[in-house]
């Protein structure tokens, strides 16, 4: 018995790991119908300590899912509605004069939280977007020479509408690179939409999200992340990741390829997916699953490819087919 415990200590832990995540999905499923990929990748983003960008047309539960996720975790939550007139101080905070003490005191903005939902992130200009650069990468804010560390976990979940372009701004490439995933959300199928409408009908005006209960806290998330970081990855799989990302810099249809940060993102995300499946090792399928979400916002197509009507997802599929998958 002791020998088995020594040989397979992580398998036992990952069983508890998976049971915890099943409870998390169950709580979110009380309100959200379908959208399994979005929910799974959001959870993977938390486990891999990566920010998430969600893109989809209005009304497909992007914001609602992010809010529900925050309700299942007993940590701080704030929401920022990005608008064209939003200033950096509205995000990170400002110094306010205290007449009693005759000095300026820094008043923290809504970015000082654990889970920060930024709704319609592409509606704010570059000056406001730049306020997110430091905090998303280094998990800290520097104001007037003073550096303030963010408490863990710290996660930015941002949404954007791909259709309406009036009053929006293109996100800087440096900022896009700071998101681990870009999740594309489509319309639900007919059966899923039927269940959504039925739930709304049966609620009789009650707020369904009030039924969601906390499942995780900061300590549990730290423990889960520790287990994810210990997931085994063979050298040939790491070389596969590096080879695939490297090919994005040489592809004829890609003007701007992915950076080494993308390679690290694929590695961390595939480890999270493996753990969510109850495995203490990564398989090629884990890598293939996360590649589109990790790469689609980091690649810039050539004008010729865009004129042909090609999409980033099409090119990613070409790249995967051109690289030998290790077995």
Protein Blocks (a to p, Z undefined) as FASTA:
>chain_A
ZZmmmmmmmmmmmmmmmmmmmmmmmmmmmmmggjllmmmmmmmmmmnopacdddddehil
mmmmmmmmmmmpccddddddddfklcfklmnopcdddfklopacddddfklcfbdcdehk
llpcfklmmmmmmmmmnopaceehiacdddddddddddddfkbmghpacddfklmmmpmb
acddddddfklmmmmmmmmmmnnopafklmpccfbdfklmmmmmmmmmmpccdfklmmmm
mmmmmmmmmgfkbmbdcdfklmmmmmmmmmmmmmmnopabdcfklmmmmmmmmmmmmpcc
dfklmmnopafklmmmmmmmmpccdZZ
